[in-house]
């Protein structure tokens, strides 16, 4: 999983669990979360407006 900031710049990368769960610690703002896998790729836009857990579903095709 990759995290891109509002300008599309690479910010962080983590490995998702076998269940597809992942976590980034990021400041409030607009982010793109990108999934890269052998099965395919996908991405989702996410706006974090403050502290807490913000969920995103990413379809991989």
mmCIF file of the N, C-alpha and C atoms, coordinates in Angstrom:
data_MODEL
# 
_entry.id   MODEL 
# 
loop_
_atom_site.group_PDB 
_atom_site.id 
_atom_site.type_symbol 
_atom_site.label_atom_id 
_atom_site.label_alt_id 
_atom_site.label_comp_id 
_atom_site.label_asym_id 
_atom_site.label_entity_id 
_atom_site.label_seq_id 
_atom_site.pdbx_PDB_ins_code 
_atom_site.Cartn_x 
_atom_site.Cartn_y 
_atom_site.Cartn_z 
_atom_site.occupancy 
_atom_site.B_iso_or_equiv 
_atom_site.pdbx_formal_charge 
_atom_site.auth_seq_id 
_atom_site.auth_comp_id 
_atom_site.auth_asym_id 
_atom_site.auth_atom_id 
_atom_site.pdbx_PDB_model_num 
ATOM 1   N N  . UNK A 1 1  ? 0.852   -1.153  0.000   1.00 0.00 ? 1  UNK A N  1 
ATOM 2   C CA . UNK A 1 1  ? 0.000   0.000   0.000   1.00 0.00 ? 1  UNK A CA 1 
ATOM 3   C C  . UNK A 1 1  ? 0.906   1.226   0.000   1.00 0.00 ? 1  UNK A C  1 
ATOM 4   N N  . UNK A 1 2  ? 0.555   2.182   -0.848  1.00 0.00 ? 2  UNK A N  1 
ATOM 5   C CA . UNK A 1 2  ? 1.305   3.434   -0.907  1.00 0.00 ? 2  UNK A CA 1 
ATOM 6   C C  . UNK A 1 2  ? 0.393   4.593   -0.561  1.00 0.00 ? 2  UNK A C  1 
ATOM 7   N N  . UNK A 1 3  ? 0.960   5.570   0.098   1.00 0.00 ? 3  UNK A N  1 
ATOM 8   C CA . UNK A 1 3  ? 0.244   6.786   0.462   1.00 0.00 ? 3  UNK A CA 1 
ATOM 9   C C  . UNK A 1 3  ? 0.857   7.944   -0.317  1.00 0.00 ? 3  UNK A C  1 
ATOM 10  N N  . UNK A 1 4  ? 0.018   8.664   -1.049  1.00 0.00 ? 4  UNK A N  1 
ATOM 11  C CA . UNK A 1 4  ? 0.446   9.821   -1.820  1.00 0.00 ? 4  UNK A CA 1 
ATOM 12  C C  . UNK A 1 4  ? -0.243  11.064  -1.254  1.00 0.00 ? 4  UNK A C  1 
ATOM 13  N N  . UNK A 1 5  ? 0.483   12.170  -1.171  1.00 0.00 ? 5  UNK A N  1 
ATOM 14  C CA . UNK A 1 5  ? -0.117  13.395  -0.644  1.00 0.00 ? 5  UNK A CA 1 
ATOM 15  C C  . UNK A 1 5  ? -1.010  14.057  -1.693  1.00 0.00 ? 5  UNK A C  1 
ATOM 16  N N  . UNK A 1 6  ? -1.566  15.222  -1.360  1.00 0.00 ? 6  UNK A N  1 
ATOM 17  C CA . UNK A 1 6  ? -2.492  15.922  -2.233  1.00 0.00 ? 6  UNK A CA 1 
ATOM 18  C C  . UNK A 1 6  ? -1.917  16.331  -3.572  1.00 0.00 ? 6  UNK A C  1 
ATOM 19  N N  . UNK A 1 7  ? -0.585  16.367  -3.696  1.00 0.00 ? 7  UNK A N  1 
ATOM 20  C CA . UNK A 1 7  ? 0.049   16.713  -4.974  1.00 0.00 ? 7  UNK A CA 1 
ATOM 21  C C  . UNK A 1 7  ? 0.486   15.474  -5.747  1.00 0.00 ? 7  UNK A C  1 
ATOM 22  N N  . UNK A 1 8  ? 0.205   14.277  -5.195  1.00 0.00 ? 8  UNK A N  1 
ATOM 23  C CA . UNK A 1 8  ? 0.585   13.036  -5.861  1.00 0.00 ? 8  UNK A CA 1 
ATOM 24  C C  . UNK A 1 8  ? 1.973   12.547  -5.518  1.00 0.00 ? 8  UNK A C  1 
ATOM 25  N N  . UNK A 1 9  ? 2.636   13.210  -4.562  1.00 0.00 ? 9  UNK A N  1 
ATOM 26  C CA . UNK A 1 9  ? 3.987   12.795  -4.158  1.00 0.00 ? 9  UNK A CA 1 
ATOM 27  C C  . UNK A 1 9  ? 3.922   11.607  -3.203  1.00 0.00 ? 9  UNK A C  1 
ATOM 28  N N  . UNK A 1 10 ? 4.819   10.649  -3.407  1.00 0.00 ? 10 UNK A N  1 
ATOM 29  C CA . UNK A 1 10 ? 4.962   9.484   -2.534  1.00 0.00 ? 10 UNK A CA 1 
ATOM 30  C C  . UNK A 1 10 ? 5.281   9.959   -1.123  1.00 0.00 ? 10 UNK A C  1 
ATOM 31  N N  . UNK A 1 11 ? 4.540   9.409   -0.145  1.00 0.00 ? 11 UNK A N  1 
ATOM 32  C CA . UNK A 1 11 ? 4.746   9.792   1.256   1.00 0.00 ? 11 UNK A CA 1 
ATOM 33  C C  . UNK A 1 11 ? 5.163   8.606   2.117   1.00 0.00 ? 11 UNK A C  1 
ATOM 34  N N  . UNK A 1 12 ? 4.516   7.457   1.909   1.00 0.00 ? 12 UNK A N  1 
ATOM 35  C CA . UNK A 1 12 ? 4.806   6.299   2.757   1.00 0.00 ? 12 UNK A CA 1 
ATOM 36  C C  . UNK A 1 12 ? 4.364   5.023   2.062   1.00 0.00 ? 12 UNK A C  1 
ATOM 37  N N  . UNK A 1 13 ? 4.850   3.896   2.591   1.00 0.00 ? 13 UNK A N  1 
ATOM 38  C CA . UNK A 1 13 ? 4.467   2.587   2.062   1.00 0.00 ? 13 UNK A CA 1 
ATOM 39  C C  . UNK A 1 13 ? 4.413   1.599   3.213   1.00 0.00 ? 13 UNK A C  1 
ATOM 40  N N  . UNK A 1 14 ? 3.374   0.769   3.233   1.00 0.00 ? 14 UNK A N  1 
ATOM 41  C CA . UNK A 1 14 ? 3.235   -0.296  4.232   1.00 0.00 ? 14 UNK A CA 1 
ATOM 42  C C  . UNK A 1 14 ? 2.767   -1.556  3.528   1.00 0.00 ? 14 UNK A C  1 
ATOM 43  N N  . UNK A 1 15 ? 2.925   -2.684  4.199   1.00 0.00 ? 15 UNK A N  1 
ATOM 44  C CA . UNK A 1 15 ? 2.436   -3.965  3.692   1.00 0.00 ? 15 UNK A CA 1 
ATOM 45  C C  . UNK A 1 15 ? 1.082   -4.235  4.339   1.00 0.00 ? 15 UNK A C  1 
ATOM 46  N N  . UNK A 1 16 ? 0.098   -4.603  3.534   1.00 0.00 ? 16 UNK A N  1 
ATOM 47  C CA . UNK A 1 16 ? -1.228  -4.950  4.054   1.00 0.00 ? 16 UNK A CA 1 
ATOM 48  C C  . UNK A 1 16 ? -1.194  -6.365  4.625   1.00 0.00 ? 16 UNK A C  1 
ATOM 49  N N  . UNK A 1 17 ? -2.085  -6.609  5.584   1.00 0.00 ? 17 UNK A N  1 
ATOM 50  C CA . UNK A 1 17 ? -2.206  -7.954  6.146   1.00 0.00 ? 17 UNK A CA 1 
ATOM 51  C C  . UNK A 1 17 ? -2.851  -8.880  5.123   1.00 0.00 ? 17 UNK A C  1 
ATOM 52  N N  . UNK A 1 18 ? -2.906  -10.169 5.417   1.00 0.00 ? 18 UNK A N  1 
ATOM 53  C CA . UNK A 1 18 ? -3.536  -11.121 4.505   1.00 0.00 ? 18 UNK A CA 1 
ATOM 54  C C  . UNK A 1 18 ? -5.020  -10.817 4.326   1.00 0.00 ? 18 UNK A C  1 
ATOM 55  N N  . UNK A 1 19 ? -5.618  -10.153 5.307   1.00 0.00 ? 19 UNK A N  1 
ATOM 56  C CA . UNK A 1 19 ? -7.021  -9.755  5.212   1.00 0.00 ? 19 UNK A CA 1 
ATOM 57  C C  . UNK A 1 19 ? -7.191  -8.439  4.455   1.00 0.00 ? 19 UNK A C  1 
ATOM 58  N N  . UNK A 1 20 ? -6.076  -7.825  4.058   1.00 0.00 ? 20 UNK A N  1 
ATOM 59  C CA . UNK A 1 20 ? -6.135  -6.568  3.319   1.00 0.00 ? 20 UNK A CA 1 
ATOM 60  C C  . UNK A 1 20 ? -6.154  -5.327  4.190   1.00 0.00 ? 20 UNK A C  1 
ATOM 61  N N  . UNK A 1 21 ? -5.890  -5.481  5.475   1.00 0.00 ? 21 UNK A N  1 
ATOM 62  C CA . UNK A 1 21 ? -5.910  -4.338  6.381   1.00 0.00 ? 21 UNK A CA 1 
ATOM 63  C C  . UNK A 1 21 ? -4.542  -3.674  6.414   1.00 0.00 ? 21 UNK A C  1 
ATOM 64  N N  . UNK A 1 22 ? -4.562  -2.355  6.573   1.00 0.00 ? 22 UNK A N  1 
ATOM 65  C CA . UNK A 1 22 ? -3.330  -1.580  6.627   1.00 0.00 ? 22 UNK A CA 1 
ATOM 66  C C  . UNK A 1 22 ? -3.582  -0.324  7.429   1.00 0.00 ? 22 UNK A C  1 
ATOM 67  N N  . UNK A 1 23 ? -2.508  0.365   7.815   1.00 0.00 ? 23 UNK A N  1 
ATOM 68  C CA . UNK A 1 23 ? -2.642  1.588   8.597   1.00 0.00 ? 23 UNK A CA 1 
ATOM 69  C C  . UNK A 1 23 ? -1.511  2.540   8.256   1.00 0.00 ? 23 UNK A C  1 
ATOM 70  N N  . UNK A 1 24 ? -1.884  3.786   8.015   1.00 0.00 ? 24 UNK A N  1 
ATOM 71  C CA . UNK A 1 24 ? -0.931  4.882   7.871   1.00 0.00 ? 24 UNK A CA 1 
ATOM 72  C C  . UNK A 1 24 ? -1.219  5.888   8.969   1.00 0.00 ? 24 UNK A C  1 
ATOM 73  N N  . UNK A 1 25 ? -0.200  6.559   9.439   1.00 0.00 ? 25 UNK A N  1 
ATOM 74  C CA . UNK A 1 25 ? -0.361  7.668   10.363  1.00 0.00 ? 25 UNK A CA 1 
ATOM 75  C C  . UNK A 1 25 ? -0.044  8.928   9.570   1.00 0.00 ? 25 UNK A C  1 
ATOM 76  N N  . UNK A 1 26 ? -1.069  9.750   9.310   1.00 0.00 ? 26 UNK A N  1 
ATOM 77  C CA . UNK A 1 26 ? -0.902  10.901  8.433   1.00 0.00 ? 26 UNK A CA 1 
ATOM 78  C C  . UNK A 1 26 ? -1.638  12.115  9.000   1.00 0.00 ? 26 UNK A C  1 
ATOM 79  N N  . UNK A 1 27 ? -1.176  13.278  8.623   1.00 0.00 ? 27 UNK A N  1 
ATOM 80  C CA . UNK A 1 27 ? -1.789  14.541  9.043   1.00 0.00 ? 27 UNK A CA 1 
ATOM 81  C C  . UNK A 1 27 ? -3.126  14.735  8.322   1.00 0.00 ? 27 UNK A C  1 
ATOM 82  N N  . UNK A 1 28 ? -3.987  15.593  8.847   1.00 0.00 ? 28 UNK A N  1 
ATOM 83  C CA . UNK A 1 28 ? -5.220  15.906  8.132   1.00 0.00 ? 28 UNK A CA 1 
ATOM 84  C C  . UNK A 1 28 ? -4.915  16.419  6.726   1.00 0.00 ? 28 UNK A C  1 
ATOM 85  N N  . UNK A 1 29 ? -5.768  16.081  5.784   1.00 0.00 ? 29 UNK A N  1 
ATOM 86  C CA . UNK A 1 29 ? -5.590  16.516  4.409   1.00 0.00 ? 29 UNK A CA 1 
ATOM 87  C C  . UNK A 1 29 ? -6.199  15.516  3.449   1.00 0.00 ? 29 UNK A C  1 
ATOM 88  N N  . UNK A 1 30 ? -5.955  15.716  2.177   1.00 0.00 ? 30 UNK A N  1 
ATOM 89  C CA . UNK A 1 30 ? -6.439  14.829  1.129   1.00 0.00 ? 30 UNK A CA 1 
ATOM 90  C C  . UNK A 1 30 ? -5.303  13.914  0.709   1.00 0.00 ? 30 UNK A C  1 
ATOM 91  N N  . UNK A 1 31 ? -5.591  12.616  0.668   1.00 0.00 ? 31 UNK A N  1 
ATOM 92  C CA . UNK A 1 31 ? -4.581  11.602  0.392   1.00 0.00 ? 31 UNK A CA 1 
ATOM 93  C C  . UNK A 1 31 ? -5.091  10.628  -0.661  1.00 0.00 ? 31 UNK A C  1 
ATOM 94  N N  . UNK A 1 32 ? -4.164  10.006  -1.366  1.00 0.00 ? 32 UNK A N  1 
ATOM 95  C CA . UNK A 1 32 ? -4.475  8.897   -2.263  1.00 0.00 ? 32 UNK A CA 1 
ATOM 96  C C  . UNK A 1 32 ? -3.814  7.661   -1.687  1.00 0.00 ? 32 UNK A C  1 
ATOM 97  N N  . UNK A 1 33 ? -4.594  6.596   -1.525  1.00 0.00 ? 33 UNK A N  1 
ATOM 98  C CA . UNK A 1 33 ? -4.076  5.312   -1.065  1.00 0.00 ? 33 UNK A CA 1 
ATOM 99  C C  . UNK A 1 33 ? -4.086  4.393   -2.275  1.00 0.00 ? 33 UNK A C  1 
ATOM 100 N N  . UNK A 1 34 ? -2.934  3.830   -2.594  1.00 0.00 ? 34 UNK A N  1 
ATOM 101 C CA . UNK A 1 34 ? -2.795  3.001   -3.795  1.00 0.00 ? 34 UNK A CA 1 
ATOM 102 C C  . UNK A 1 34 ? -2.383  1.589   -3.395  1.00 0.00 ? 34 UNK A C  1 
ATOM 103 N N  . UNK A 1 35 ? -3.123  0.609   -3.911  1.00 0.00 ? 35 UNK A N  1 
ATOM 104 C CA . UNK A 1 35 ? -2.813  -0.801  -3.675  1.00 0.00 ? 35 UNK A CA 1 
ATOM 105 C C  . UNK A 1 35 ? -2.084  -1.343  -4.890  1.00 0.00 ? 35 UNK A C  1 
ATOM 106 N N  . UNK A 1 36 ? -0.976  -2.019  -4.653  1.00 0.00 ? 36 UNK A N  1 
ATOM 107 C CA . UNK A 1 36 ? -0.190  -2.643  -5.713  1.00 0.00 ? 36 UNK A CA 1 
ATOM 108 C C  . UNK A 1 36 ? -0.019  -4.112  -5.340  1.00 0.00 ? 36 UNK A C  1 
ATOM 109 N N  . UNK A 1 37 ? -0.486  -5.012  -6.198  1.00 0.00 ? 37 UNK A N  1 
ATOM 110 C CA . UNK A 1 37 ? -0.363  -6.437  -5.879  1.00 0.00 ? 37 UNK A CA 1 
ATOM 111 C C  . UNK A 1 37 ? -0.210  -7.250  -7.151  1.00 0.00 ? 37 UNK A C  1 
ATOM 112 N N  . UNK A 1 38 ? 0.113   -8.532  -6.973  1.00 0.00 ? 38 UNK A N  1 
ATOM 113 C CA . UNK A 1 38 ? 0.200   -9.442  -8.115  1.00 0.00 ? 38 UNK A CA 1 
ATOM 114 C C  . UNK A 1 38 ? -1.154  -9.623  -8.777  1.00 0.00 ? 38 UNK A C  1 
ATOM 115 N N  . UNK A 1 39 ? -2.229  -9.436  -7.992  1.00 0.00 ? 39 UNK A N  1 
ATOM 116 C CA . UNK A 1 39 ? -3.590  -9.608  -8.504  1.00 0.00 ? 39 UNK A CA 1 
ATOM 117 C C  . UNK A 1 39 ? -4.092  -8.406  -9.288  1.00 0.00 ? 39 UNK A C  1 
ATOM 118 N N  . UNK A 1 40 ? -3.449  -7.271  -9.113  1.00 0.00 ? 40 UNK A N  1 
ATOM 119 C CA . UNK A 1 40 ? -3.875  -6.048  -9.778  1.00 0.00 ? 40 UNK A CA 1 
ATOM 120 C C  . UNK A 1 40 ? -3.606  -4.831  -8.929  1.00 0.00 ? 40 UNK A C  1 
ATOM 121 N N  . UNK A 1 41 ? -4.066  -3.695  -9.380  1.00 0.00 ? 41 UNK A N  1 
ATOM 122 C CA . UNK A 1 41 ? -3.847  -2.427  -8.685  1.00 0.00 ? 41 UNK A CA 1 
ATOM 123 C C  . UNK A 1 41 ? -5.178  -1.718  -8.496  1.00 0.00 ? 41 UNK A C  1 
ATOM 124 N N  . UNK A 1 42 ? -5.200  -0.792  -7.567  1.00 0.00 ? 42 UNK A N  1 
ATOM 125 C CA . UNK A 1 42 ? -6.383  0.030   -7.319  1.00 0.00 ? 42 UNK A CA 1 
ATOM 126 C C  . UNK A 1 42 ? -6.001  1.195   -6.449  1.00 0.00 ? 42 UNK A C  1 
ATOM 127 N N  . UNK A 1 43 ? -6.886  2.171   -6.355  1.00 0.00 ? 43 UNK A N  1 
ATOM 128 C CA . UNK A 1 43 ? -6.601  3.308   -5.483  1.00 0.00 ? 43 UNK A CA 1 
ATOM 129 C C  . UNK A 1 43 ? -7.894  3.952   -5.026  1.00 0.00 ? 43 UNK A C  1 
ATOM 130 N N  . UNK A 1 44 ? -7.784  4.740   -3.960  1.00 0.00 ? 44 UNK A N  1 
ATOM 131 C CA . UNK A 1 44 ? -8.920  5.465   -3.409  1.00 0.00 ? 44 UNK A CA 1 
ATOM 132 C C  . UNK A 1 44 ? -8.439  6.813   -2.901  1.00 0.00 ? 44 UNK A C  1 
ATOM 133 N N  . UNK A 1 45 ? -9.285  7.812   -3.038  1.00 0.00 ? 45 UNK A N  1 
ATOM 134 C CA . UNK A 1 45 ? -9.024  9.140   -2.473  1.00 0.00 ? 45 UNK A CA 1 
ATOM 135 C C  . UNK A 1 45 ? -9.626  9.158   -1.079  1.00 0.00 ? 45 UNK A C  1 
ATOM 136 N N  . UNK A 1 46 ? -8.946  9.810   -0.155  1.00 0.00 ? 46 UNK A N  1 
ATOM 137 C CA . UNK A 1 46 ? -9.403  9.860   1.226   1.00 0.00 ? 46 UNK A CA 1 
ATOM 138 C C  . UNK A 1 46 ? -9.109  11.236  1.790   1.00 0.00 ? 46 UNK A C  1 
ATOM 139 N N  . UNK A 1 47 ? -10.084 11.817  2.468   1.00 0.00 ? 47 UNK A N  1 
ATOM 140 C CA . UNK A 1 47 ? -9.861  13.087  3.149   1.00 0.00 ? 47 UNK A CA 1 
ATOM 141 C C  . UNK A 1 47 ? -9.919  12.835  4.645   1.00 0.00 ? 47 UNK A C  1 
ATOM 142 N N  . UNK A 1 48 ? -8.816  13.080  5.310   1.00 0.00 ? 48 UNK A N  1 
ATOM 143 C CA . UNK A 1 48 ? -8.730  12.946  6.761   1.00 0.00 ? 48 UNK A CA 1 
ATOM 144 C C  . UNK A 1 48 ? -8.899  14.343  7.344   1.00 0.00 ? 48 UNK A C  1 
ATOM 145 N N  . UNK A 1 49 ? -9.997  14.549  8.089   1.00 0.00 ? 49 UNK A N  1 
ATOM 146 C CA . UNK A 1 49 ? -10.275 15.882  8.614   1.00 0.00 ? 49 UNK A CA 1 
ATOM 147 C C  . UNK A 1 49 ? -9.833  16.066  10.059  1.00 0.00 ? 49 UNK A C  1 
ATOM 148 N N  . UNK A 1 50 ? -9.214  15.064  10.625  1.00 0.00 ? 50 UNK A N  1 
ATOM 149 C CA . UNK A 1 50 ? -8.724  15.151  11.996  1.00 0.00 ? 50 UNK A CA 1 
ATOM 150 C C  . UNK A 1 50 ? -8.247  13.784  12.447  1.00 0.00 ? 50 UNK A C  1 
ATOM 151 N N  . UNK A 1 51 ? -7.880  13.674  13.731  1.00 0.00 ? 51 UNK A N  1 
ATOM 152 C CA . UNK A 1 51 ? -7.379  12.413  14.250  1.00 0.00 ? 51 UNK A CA 1 
ATOM 153 C C  . UNK A 1 51 ? -8.453  11.329  14.219  1.00 0.00 ? 51 UNK A C  1 
ATOM 154 N N  . UNK A 1 52 ? -8.006  10.090  14.174  1.00 0.00 ? 52 UNK A N  1 
ATOM 155 C CA . UNK A 1 52 ? -8.921  8.966   14.224  1.00 0.00 ? 52 UNK A CA 1 
ATOM 156 C C  . UNK A 1 52 ? -8.685  8.000   13.094  1.00 0.00 ? 52 UNK A C  1 
ATOM 157 N N  . UNK A 1 53 ? -9.543  7.018   13.011  1.00 0.00 ? 53 UNK A N  1 
ATOM 158 C CA . UNK A 1 53 ? -9.471  6.001   11.980  1.00 0.00 ? 53 UNK A CA 1 
ATOM 159 C C  . UNK A 1 53 ? -10.359 6.434   10.826  1.00 0.00 ? 53 UNK A C  1 
ATOM 160 N N  . UNK A 1 54 ? -9.810  6.433   9.632   1.00 0.00 ? 54 UNK A N  1 
ATOM 161 C CA . UNK A 1 54 ? -10.558 6.770   8.417   1.00 0.00 ? 54 UNK A CA 1 
ATOM 162 C C  . UNK A 1 54 ? -10.475 5.562   7.507   1.00 0.00 ? 54 UNK A C  1 
ATOM 163 N N  . UNK A 1 55 ? -11.606 4.998   7.168   1.00 0.00 ? 55 UNK A N  1 
ATOM 164 C CA . UNK A 1 55 ? -11.641 3.760   6.392   1.00 0.00 ? 55 UNK A CA 1 
ATOM 165 C C  . UNK A 1 55 ? -11.726 4.043   4.900   1.00 0.00 ? 55 UNK A C  1 
ATOM 166 N N  . UNK A 1 56 ? -11.092 3.186   4.127   1.00 0.00 ? 56 UNK A N  1 
ATOM 167 C CA . UNK A 1 56 ? -11.135 3.285   2.669   1.00 0.00 ? 56 UNK A CA 1 
ATOM 168 C C  . UNK A 1 56 ? -11.251 1.888   2.092   1.00 0.00 ? 56 UNK A C  1 
ATOM 169 N N  . UNK A 1 57 ? -12.128 1.719   1.124   1.00 0.00 ? 57 UNK A N  1 
ATOM 170 C CA . UNK A 1 57 ? -12.233 0.450   0.406   1.00 0.00 ? 57 UNK A CA 1 
ATOM 171 C C  . UNK A 1 57 ? -11.565 0.648   -0.945  1.00 0.00 ? 57 UNK A C  1 
ATOM 172 N N  . UNK A 1 58 ? -10.696 -0.288  -1.300  1.00 0.00 ? 58 UNK A N  1 
ATOM 173 C CA . UNK A 1 58 ? -9.962  -0.199  -2.558  1.00 0.00 ? 58 UNK A CA 1 
ATOM 174 C C  . UNK A 1 58 ? -10.219 -1.463  -3.352  1.00 0.00 ? 58 UNK A C  1 
ATOM 175 N N  . UNK A 1 59 ? -10.791 -1.287  -4.534  1.00 0.00 ? 59 UNK A N  1 
ATOM 176 C CA . UNK A 1 59 ? -11.026 -2.418  -5.427  1.00 0.00 ? 59 UNK A CA 1 
ATOM 177 C C  . UNK A 1 59 ? -9.754  -2.669  -6.231  1.00 0.00 ? 59 UNK A C  1 
ATOM 178 N N  . UNK A 1 60 ? -9.283  -3.903  -6.221  1.00 0.00 ? 60 UNK A N  1 
ATOM 179 C CA . UNK A 1 60 ? -8.077  -4.280  -6.956  1.00 0.00 ? 60 UNK A CA 1 
ATOM 180 C C  . UNK A 1 60 ? -8.516  -5.063  -8.188  1.00 0.00 ? 60 UNK A C  1 
ATOM 181 N N  . UNK A 1 61 ? -8.082  -4.559  -9.350  1.00 0.00 ? 61 UNK A N  1 
ATOM 182 C CA . UNK A 1 61 ? -8.466  -5.234  -10.596 1.00 0.00 ? 61 UNK A CA 1 
ATOM 183 C C  . UNK A 1 61 ? -7.265  -5.367  -11.512 1.00 0.00 ? 61 UNK A C  1 
# 
